[in-house]
Amino acid sequence: MLSRINSLRAKMAENNLDAVFLTSRTSHRYFTKFDNEDGYLLITKDQAFALEDFRYVEVAEKLLSSAYAVKDPRDMAALVNNGNISRLGFEDLDVSVSEYERFKELFSKSTLVPIGDMVVKMRQVKDSWEALQMEQAQIITDMAFEHILGILSTDLTETDIAAELEYFMKKHGAEDKSFDTISISAEKTSLPHGVPSNTKIKKGFFTMDFGATINGYHSDMTRTVCIGKADTEMKKLYNTVLDAQLKALEYLENGGKDCVLADKTARDIIDKDYKGYFGHSLGHSVGLEVHESPALSPKAQGKILVSGNIVTVEPGIYIPGKYGTRIEDMVLICENGIKNFTKSPKNLIEL
């Protein structure tokens, strides 16, 4: 954790900040490895304070490294006001207007300076420990997919399958699910973020978008299978998505780093026969949050991937009122290629 604190201090120096006050749950976990939605961190040029209320003090004192002094949140005004802190950075992307006004009053001797995406950019590049957590999370996700293939049937509801996936992942070591599981069948597969219901699964395409978390780090995978036999039109659509995904992965594997070109590689294939039916970006970064930056998107002009980014590659085709397909892997960007964490099969599975 000291290396992350020191990296933040280097950013502080670049921006002429005497300290940074971190309020977001994500930043708290990133700089401490301790999950506390109510904790604050105060990082100065030579000290680091973890402000944890009574409910979390005992755990914090056990889990936090010696880099931190654990303090009561009621001490934070004194720590700032008596700490010779003229310019205090704060997370404007996290703080509400009312919180800002409260902090401005509390820290009356300091000028509050928004830090924007300073911490967000630090989190974009994963170290080896972070990558390992995400790889382990994806292993559990792959296991859950293999398990669910053995029980999928029209006797079950969409909610049944979502619940079973989440139960299996927790039972096999996941801290939690990554996000609300998508588990949708037939015409609902045309909805990229369709919500499972208590209706029984119908024949046709069945899409599952789900993931696990390990130590706060997420996995994210989508697979579309077919309940029953796919007709010729369904196979064409599915294979178009698969081809688009494989070509995008090949671009990244061959050292491609441009976020726009990665998206274009997949989009050009889909647009040949399904122009207008791939409405979202090719992918997004993943980490302590499911959706991070940079994204693989037509809007990501000038954005270049670097070693340590972890991104999804998830093209899809969605025909309103009919059906849709998405295939998603999660990959680590390496110096000269990628490491694909996702091992689940991608050939069209008919059940």
MARPAGU-200754 format. One record per atom (N, C-alpha, C): residue in three letters; z, y, x. Coordinates in steps of 0.001 Angstrom, whole numbers, plus 500000, padded with zeros to 6 digits. Last residue first. Layout:
// MARPAGU-200754
ALAZYX...
//
This chain:
// MARPAGU-200754
LEU473492473398471196LEU474605472540470800LEU474429471976469396GLU471711474358473961GLU471593474084472528GLU472662473066472146ILE471500476782476387ILE472273475618475950ILE472165475503474437LEU469301477967478688LEU469587477982477252LEU470250476682476845ASN471011478513481826ASN469903477941481047ASN470287477927479570LYS473279479265483078LYS472565480304482335LYS471331479771481620PRO476654478076483765PRO475197477905483653PRO474569478975482774SER479082479933485680SER478687479266484439SER477170479178484321LYS479875481418487848LYS479261480113488110LYS478800479401486845THR480241484526489269THR480055483821488001THR479266482541488217PHE480297485966491585PHE481532485283491212PHE481336484344490015ASN477989486289494035ASN478093486162492585ASN479330485341492247LYS477706488552496454LYS478407487311496176LYS478611487255494675ILE474729489976497954ILE475785489920496948ILE476517488584497030GLY473570491908500746GLY473332491039499605GLY474474491092498617ASN474703492978503116ASN473282492596503049ASN472994491644501897GLU477315493711502459GLU476515494543503353GLU475023494252503222CYS477749493120498894CYS478056492904500307CYS477107493740501169ILE479122493425495781ILE478092493957496665ILE478565493802498109LEU479887490810493642LEU480409491663494712LEU479246492115495581VAL479236490494490135VAL478905490247491542VAL479568491272492456MET479100488768487149MET479843489791487884MET479694489498489371ASP476634488367484534ASP477383487892485690ASP478119489073486320GLU475428487812481289GLU476158488715482194GLU476877487947483288ILE473105488073478782ILE473574487197479857ILE474182488090480921ARG472516488234475293ARG472936488920476519ARG473425487861477507THR470546488493472375THR470987487673473502THR471416488583474647GLY470307488512468758GLY470244489108470085GLY470762488136471130TYR468804488868465449TYR469665488230466451TYR469519488957467780LYS468528490582462921LYS467945489274463212LYS468819488478464176GLY469490493122462626GLY469421492286461440GLY468893490892461676PRO467747494304465489PRO468647494571464363PRO468386493657463159ILE467704492592468359ILE466784492914467266ILE467610493073465994TYR468331493021471625TYR469030493031470337TYR468052493491469254ILE468733491755474830ILE467753492148473812ILE468428491981472465GLY470166492642478024GLY470200492044476695GLY469039492518475851PRO471660492303481307PRO470605492726480388PRO470744492036479036GLU473966492620483320GLU474012492114481949GLU472906492664481049VAL475940492481485896VAL474494492499485697VAL474266491826484351THR478735494387487102THR478148493397486203THR476632493564486201VAL480137494805490416VAL479404495260489242VAL478978494082488373ILE482030496117492900ILE481884494916492079ILE481303495352490748ASN481705497378496217ASN481551497589494773ASN481466496228494088GLY481565496401498780GLY482882496484498161GLY482843496860496698SER478963498365499992SER479719497140500169SER481138497324499630VAL477569500455497407VAL478043500221498764VAL478815498911498800LEU474844501849495555LEU475926500884495702LEU476294500728497172ILE474163505167494770ILE473827504040495634ILE475047503133495766LYS472797507517492652LYS473950506642492866LYS473512505401493647GLY470556508987491984GLY471211509266493253GLY472401508394493559GLN471104508619488550GLN470233509165489594GLN471042509488490853ALA471852506982486341ALA472626507000487597ALA471782507510488760LYS470510506562484032LYS471114507887484196LYS471828508044485541PRO469797503937483967PRO468725504914484166PRO469261506319484422SER472303502063485832SER471847502767484638SER470680503688484944LEU474993500645486748LEU473571500369486971LEU472851500876485732ALA477654502907487615ALA476976502016486685ALA475547501777487154PRO480401503121490037PRO479130503520489422PRO478589502469488467SER482978503170487483SER481727503665488046SER481619503182489495GLU484151500795485042GLU484346501771486102GLU482976502268486552HIS485530498990482620HIS484372499848482838HIS484727500924483852VAL487969497729483011VAL486783496923482752VAL485511497728483017GLU490080498597485767GLU489555498877484435GLU488278498074484249LEU490363497489488178LEU491588497603487382LEU491267498044485954GLY487070496577487832GLY488213496562488740GLY489494496524487936VAL483522497094487821VAL484720496476487247VAL485832496525488281SER480562498955486938SER481549498475487903SER482780497957487161HIS477877497742484891HIS478926498706485209HIS479837498115486270GLY474400497403483838GLY475736496957484226GLY476662498094484566LEU472144498345482534LEU472136496983483080LEU473534496501483417SER472983500128479468SER472643500041480890SER472721498596481363HIS471466499478476220HIS472567499847477103HIS472121499720478557GLY469244498631474733GLY469723500004474587GLY470853500419475507PHE466596497056474320PHE467620496948475379PHE468218498351475524TYR464560497547472624TYR465601496622472158TYR466654496317473229GLY462535499050473654GLY463397499675472649GLY464526498794472167LYS460290496409474140LYS460628497802474439LYS461440498406473286TYR459616493729474509TYR460760494093473662TYR461221495525473936ASP457589493182476276ASP457463492650474915ASP458555493124473961LYS458162494859478468LYS456807494334478262LYS456597493860476831ASP460861495424478704ASP460010496382477987ASP458591495870477742ILE461902493431480342ILE462192493403478905ILE461221494282478126ILE460910494288482823ILE460571492955482316ILE460778492892480807ASP462054496807483101ASP460593496681483092ASP460152495336482524ARG464784496215483248ARG464249496888482061ARG462728496754481968ALA465227495099485791ALA465418494295484584ALA464706494905483380THR464489497283487398THR463977495945487685THR464082495049486460LYS466046499380486452LYS464600499382486184LYS463988498004486408ASP468564498761487510ASP468353498778486058ASP466864498643485735ALA467918499091490216ALA468460497814489736ALA468237497697488237LEU467172501773490261LEU466158500742490504LEU466632499359490071VAL469656503018489798VAL468549503205488855VAL467507502106489018CYS471145502243492048CYS471601501877490702CYS470489502008489667ASP470100500795495015ASP469889501931494123ASP470209501533492676LYS470205498598496660LYS471467499290496393LYS471333500420495367GLY469019495473497772GLY468799496658496945GLY470109497298496539GLY469330493091499137GLY469829494312499757GLY469576495577498983ASN468666490877497766ASN467786491252498867ASN468164492594499492GLU470469490907495711GLU470635489904496760GLU469804490258497999LEU469349492855494049LEU470627493118494722LEU470840492161495888TYR467024491491493242TYR466931492823493851TYR468206493130494641GLU468165489233492068GLU467358489072493272GLU467207490402494007LEU469330490389489833LEU470187489769490836LEU469442489591492161ALA466947491101488548ALA467892492145488954ALA468852491616490014LYS465885488565488076LYS465142489495488927LYS466058490633489402LEU467798487491486353LEU467558486854487654LEU466818487789488606GLN467516489206484129GLN468775489140484881GLN468576488558486267ALA464883488708483332ALA465289490071483701ALA466568490049484530ASP465076486001482702ASP464189486435483775ASP464581487823484270LEU466862486165480529LEU467226485420481730LEU466368485849482918VAL465342487621478698VAL466613488163479187VAL467007487475480486THR463263485759478370THR462962487108478851THR464219487757479415ASN464583483602477306ASN464037483471478653ASN463611484814479237TYR465215484621474744TYR466262484223475681TYR465733484196477112LEU462637485035473651LEU463569486149473806LEU464626485814474854LYS461633482411473687LYS460935483484474408LYS461883484649474670LYS463451481093472020LYS463355480700473428LYS462668481785474256MET462869482352469605MET464197482490470189MET464169482147471677GLU460246481442469204GLU460514482883469335GLU461868483141469977THR460616478664468939THR459801479211470029THR460091480687470274ASP464098478025468088ASP462652477953467859ASP461916478656469006ALA466812475966469137ALA466154477276469158ALA464663477099468896LYS468988473909467268LYS467803474043468104LYS467218475443467999GLY472552474547467285GLY471340473925466768GLY470186474155467729ILE473478477438468553ILE474043476394467698ILE472872475772466946CYS472947478495471795CYS472329478308470479CYS473021477154469753VAL474599481097473677VAL474129479728473489VAL473477479638472117THR475202483545476030THR474662483287474698THR474148481860474669ARG477848484988477846ARG476902483892477701ARG476487483791476239THR479283487330480008THR478684487058478706THR477758485868478825MET482245488448481648MET481106487535481587MET480588487450480164ASP484516489746483824ASP483696490114482663ASP482444489243482687SER487867490230485041SER486551489595485103SER485821489933483811HIS490128492649486528HIS489390492042485426HIS488203491203485876TYR493463492930487671TYR492034493008487966TYR491249492110487007GLY496149492474487234GLY495566493708486720GLY494074493822486906ASN496601489912488202ASN497223491063488868ASN496559492388488486ILE493794489034486485ILE494748488526487471ILE495284489732488231THR492293488574483304THR492846489463484318THR493831488697485198ALA489112487458481957ALA490543487292482241ALA490995488370483213GLY486696487821479261GLY487145487814480651GLY488646487685480733PHE483613487874477331PHE485059487746477502PHE485411487757478979ASP481368487278474912ASP481599488239475995ASP483112488304476173MET479197485094473447MET480600485247473849MET480666486176475061THR476984484442470780THR477281485220471983THR478781485326472195PHE474681482291469519PHE476122482556469501PHE476482483210470830PHE471777481847467480PHE472411482343468696PHE473906482568468472GLY472155479179465071GLY471408480246465723GLY472116480665466993LYS474412478650462334LYS473432478161463296LYS472613479330463839LYS477587480351462226LYS476315479914461655LYS475412479360462752ILE481071479960461972ILE479915480129462836ILE478672479579462140LYS482811481392459188LYS482423480247460021LYS481140480546460793THR484731484373459425THR483642483613458818THR483222482495459767ASN486568486138460395ASN487048484826459961ASN485983484052459184SER484885487714463207SER485482487705461872SER485920486285461539PRO484456489759466120PRO484612488456465467PRO485267488596464098VAL482206492455466379VAL483613492068466262VAL483717490721465552GLY479704493416468813GLY480118492908467508GLY481544492390467528HIS478373494973470742HIS479829494876470721HIS480316494461469331PRO475631494575470130PRO476137494378471501PRO477648494229471587LEU474384492837467542LEU475371493899467776LEU475962493709469171SER472941490617467189SER472165491837467454SER473077493029467712THR474662488677466418THR474406488771467851THR473494489946468199LYS474672488567463680LYS475625489488464313LYS475401489613465818GLU472959486510462978GLU472442487886462944GLU473396488891463577ALA474747484170464935ALA473564484417464116ALA473124485882464152SER478088485231465863SER477015484265465645SER475885484844464810ILE480469486116468425ILE479688486425467219ILE478490485503467111SER482882487376470067SER482544485998469712SER481816486066468379ILE484483489242472456ILE483352489238471525ILE482934487794471317THR487889490058472956THR486813489088473105THR485747489258472026ASP489033492965474261ASP488915492220473006ASP487672491337473065PHE489649492258477742PHE489313493175476648PHE489254492334475386SER490708490344479430SER490202491592479998SER490012492674478940LYS493858488752478662LYS492407488884478495LYS491978490226479084ASP496270488158481299ASP495885488620479974ASP494379488470479846GLU496748486579483481GLU497794487508483062GLU497535487962481632ALA495775483179483549ALA495421484580483358ALA496644485388482943GLY496461480456483711GLY496873481368484764GLY496503482822484608HIS495820478840481591HIS495363478441482924HIS495533479537483970LYS496679480077479330LYS497289478795479656LYS496943478371481083LYS494917482234479242LYS496333482460479534LYS497020481172479967MET492538480830478622MET492640481612479856MET494094481876480223PHE493153479645476141PHE492834478805477298PHE493016479590478596TYR493502481926474535TYR494613480993474746TYR494375480159476005GLU490909482994474598GLU492033483770475125GLU493235482876475412LEU489422480918473382LEU489089481395474726LEU490281482111475360GLU490699480806470886GLU490744479649471771GLU490418480049473210ALA490047483289469775ALA491450482958470026ALA491575481801471008ALA487257483011469570ALA487840484094470370ALA489276483760470749ILE487140480840467805ILE486608480709469160ILE487172481789470074ASP488312481902465476ASP488838480678466089ASP488413480589467556THR486552483981464894THR487908484294465346THR488555483084466006GLU484366482551463985GLU484222483385465174GLU485589483713465766THR485523479257462985THR485146480646462733THR484967481380464064LEU484171475888462836LEU485095476897463331LEU484595478298462985ASP482172474251462101ASP483443474082461378ASP484454475156461758THR480064474507463761THR480034475332462549THR481269475115461682SER481451474507467096SER480799473873465955SER480853474821464762LEU482654473950470325LEU481879474831469448LEU481234474042468316ILE483902472313472146ILE484472472357470789ILE483678473227469822GLY482726472418474615GLY483089471106474095GLY483611471125472675LEU482504475049475243LEU481274474331474916LEU481570472972474292ILE485047475727476044ILE484637476098474683ILE483359475383474276HIS485186474834478717HIS486046474253477675HIS485487474512476286GLU483387476532479954GLU483137475084479968GLU483948474388478873PHE484769478937479505PHE483434478718478928PHE483116477221478872ALA487071478551481010ALA487182478730479560ALA485846478496478874MET486028478470483579MET486694477285483035MET486781477362481514ASP485157481118483816ASP484186480023483838ASP484779478746483245THR487691482336483804THR486720482642482747THR485658481559482667ILE488774481366486169ILE489419481021484897ILE488466481257483733ILE486992482620487926ILE487112481153487925ILE487725480685486613GLN487562485293487453GLN486286484750486983GLN486291483228486991ALA490034485521488688ALA489933485788487251ALA488638485195486692GLN489258485048491315GLN490143484091490648GLN490103484278489134GLU487732487354491737GLU487092486048491847GLU487935484977491145MET489716489243491499MET488638489222490513MET487873487912490555GLN491299488682493705GLN491897488653492363GLN490811488514491302LEU489441489097495772LEU489967487758495541LEU490586487648494148ALA489075491857495676ALA487946490981495359ALA488424489566495051GLU491617492667496545GLU491163492986495194GLU490026492066494769TRP491557491711499190TRP492575491232498251TRP492145491489496811SER489456493146500341SER489338491688500221SER490359491120499237ASP488935496147498317ASP489237495449499557ASP489225493943499301LYS486348497889496623LYS487434496911496587LYS487666496314497971VAL485573501065495799VAL485371500085496860VAL486578499155496919GLN486616502590493699GLN485291501989493564GLN485054500885494595ARG488985503893494149ARG489054502553493561ARG487698501866493475MET488196506388495022MET488877505494495959MET488842504061495453LYS487197507426492636LYS486263507108493718LYS486902506198494763VAL489612507783491261VAL488582506905490705VAL487601506486491796VAL490843509754492755VAL491387508394492806VAL490365507388492287MET489036511924492151MET489448511601493520MET489931510156493631ASP487919513063489885ASP487739511626490117ASP488136511196491521GLY490275515630489488GLY489053515007488993GLY489023513514489261ILE492481517060490175ILE491862516257491251ILE490626515507490773PRO493567520380489460PRO492958519124488989PRO492270518373490121VAL496593521717490415VAL495184521666490807VAL494588520348490317LEU499152523967489720LEU498577522670489386LEU497070522698489645THR501261525494491948THR500000525658491234THR499412524284490992SER504832525545491633SER503593525014492174SER502405525419491312LYS507125526228490402LYS506910526824491719LYS505581526382492350SER507276524784488041SER507020526226487955SER506725526879489304PHE506994522215486772PHE506700522468488188PHE506345523942488385LEU507485522537484024LEU508419521793484872LEU508253522155486344GLU505227523958483162GLU506558524543482997GLU507569523866483917LYS503263522181483789LYS503163523535484325LYS504517524239484239PHE503993520001482244PHE504086519912483701PHE504035521304484347ARG503445521033479685ARG504813520611480034ARG504979520560481546GLU500705521468479817GLU501588522616479579GLU503027522269479969TYR499868518816480169TYR499590519831481196TYR500526521025481044GLU500615517729477739GLU501274517285478968GLU501075518297480090SER498821519069476066SER500263519269475878SER501045518824477114VAL496370518097477030VAL496664519530477111VAL498168519780476988SER496881515038478920SER496513515799477729SER496862517268477922VAL495625513485481847VAL496663514320481235VAL496119515071480023ASP493457512198483018ASP494449511405482292ASP495386512254481433LEU491938513911484409LEU491219512953483581LEU492163512113482722ASP493753515286485969ASP493260515960484770ASP492465515027483862GLU496231514492487725GLU495119513722487174GLU494654514325485858PHE496903517048490211PHE497280516230489058PHE496027515581488472GLY498272518522493174GLY497174517887492468GLY497676517057491302LEU499784521466493899LEU500093520127493411LEU498903519575492637ARG500549523713496309ARG499413523220495535ARG499632521742495201SER503219523931497302SER502522525080496725SER501379524635495815ILE506133522573497846ILE504817522160497351ILE504168523343496646ASN508770522284498783ASN507811523144499494ASN506371522753499149GLY510452520892497118GLY509741520165498164GLY508710520975498912ASN511684521706494882ASN512430521865496127ASN511705521260497333ASN509851521076492908ASN510234522483493085ASN511000522735494372VAL509658518249493140VAL508496519123493351VAL508944520540493697LEU512262517355492698LEU511512516867493853LEU510326517771494179ALA512878518593490277ALA513586519002491490ALA512827518561492742ALA511155517197488565ALA511042518656488685ALA511703519140489973MET512013514518488790MET510710514915489321MET510558516426489459ASP514310513418487830ASP514408514107489126ASP513098514750489563ARG513720511980485631ARG514387513268485405ARG514545514071486690PRO512777509587486611PRO511808510610486217PRO512441511981485969ASP514583508507489491ASP514579508681488048ASP513560509768487689LYS512930506753492197LYS513721507842491635LYS513638507828490113VAL512428504946495091VAL512462504863493630VAL513423505914493099ALA510278505592497669ALA511658505801497232ALA511638505813495713TYR507905503500499312TYR508329504304498163TYR509844504417498064ALA507448501826501386ALA506781503135501449ALA507286504069500364SER508445499368500960SER509366500339501554SER508736501721501679SER506965498472497772SER507111498405499220SER508057499488499710LEU508335497164494759LEU507682498233495510LEU507951498108496999LEU509891495084493697LEU508461494899493899LEU507802495958494771LYS512577495840493508LYS512238494541494091LYS510768494472494512GLU512487498301492280GLU513148498217493583GLU512856496892494286ALA511249497584489873ALA510554498451490834ALA511173498324492222VAL513253496115488583VAL512002495457488965VAL511287496269490041GLU515162498162488252GLU515504496938488981GLU514248496226489475VAL513729500138486725VAL514254500418488064VAL514505499132488855TYR512846499974484140TYR512005499379485176TYR512578499507486589ARG514566501276482426ARG514065499956482028ARG513360499230483171PHE515008503836483572PHE516042502801483682PHE515515501398483375ASP511797504875484983ASP512998505032484163ASP513852503769484202GLU510578505895488091GLU510657504793487131GLU511930504940486305LEU508624507228490327LEU509531507727489290LEU509534506723488143ALA508366506881493634ALA508021506177492407ALA509071506561491364PHE507233508956496247PHE508278508701495266PHE507686507961494064ALA506726509388499612ALA506142508822498398ALA507273508422497460GLN506090511835502222GLN506970511004501398GLN506198510484500189ASP504389513551503549ASP505189512624504359ASP506159511757503570LYS502900514942501685LYS502318514727503011LYS503089513702503827THR503571513065498638THR503524514292499433THR502923513965500805ILE503155511775495531ILE502798511527496925ILE502706512867497645LEU504706510442492900LEU504573511720493582LEU504349511436495059LEU503993508686489943LEU504070508678491395LEU503899510098491917TYR505564507347487006TYR504817508399487701TYR504949508165489208GLY505488504954484259GLY505904505431485572GLY505011506545486103ASP504733503712481945ASP505560504907481818ASP505984505494483159GLU503383501413482508GLU502645502449481789GLU503439503741481655ASN503333499645485318ASN504299500368484490ASN503581501520483822ASP502849497214487614ASP502316497710486343ASP503422498353485510PHE502397497487491018PHE503417497321489978PHE502903497986488709LYS500847498192493109LYS500704496804492623LYS501757496477491553THR500749500885493867THR502014500157494019THR501901498649493799PHE498291502057493437PHE499039502494494620PHE500351501747494825TYR497416500795491098TYR496583500783492299TYR497393501111493544ARG499385501369489213ARG499215499990489668ARG498414499931490964HIS499046504140488985HIS500352503593489332HIS500198502179489886SER496418504272488093SER496747504776489430SER498087504230489906THR496780503146485531THR495880502517486499THR496196502969487919ARG498461504939484250ARG498927503568484472ARG498085502875485534SER498588508261485560SER497903507183484844SER498465505818485223THR499828510208487118THR500401509894485806THR499790508665485144LEU500713511588490168LEU499871510605489493LEU500550510118488218PHE500476514384492023PHE501324513811490979PHE500447512902490125VAL500309515134495427VAL499575514709494232VAL500553514018493296ALA500673517939497684ALA501138516702497053ALA500205516377495895ASP499267519963498819ASP500551519614499439ASP501098518301498898LEU495804520189499486LEU496874519884498534LEU498133519494499299ASN493200520645500539ASN494283521608500737ASN495399521446499702ASN491384518648500464ASN491404519557499318ASN492569520547499362GLU491843517194502733GLU490506517737502534GLU490485518794501433ALA494455516367502208ALA494210517322503287ALA492849517988503130MET493984514515500165MET494810515700499914MET494528516779500957LYS492592512600501553LYS491899513344500501LYS492660514625500161ALA494680511695503149ALA493499512270503793ALA492696513088502791ARG496332510668501185ARG496778511838501949ARG495616512502502689LEU494847508458500422LEU495033509557499473LEU495475510821500197SER495150506974502720SER493803507384502315SER493878508536501324ASN497895506532502600ASN497349507355503682ASN495919507812503393ILE498003504858500367ILE498702506148500349ILE498122507069501418ARG496582502703501371ARG496050503442500221ARG496705504819500121SER498275501893503410SER496906502307503746SER496290503098502606LEU500566501159502044LEU500623502338502904LEU499219502830503262MET500000498791500816MET500000500000500000MET500000501267500855
//
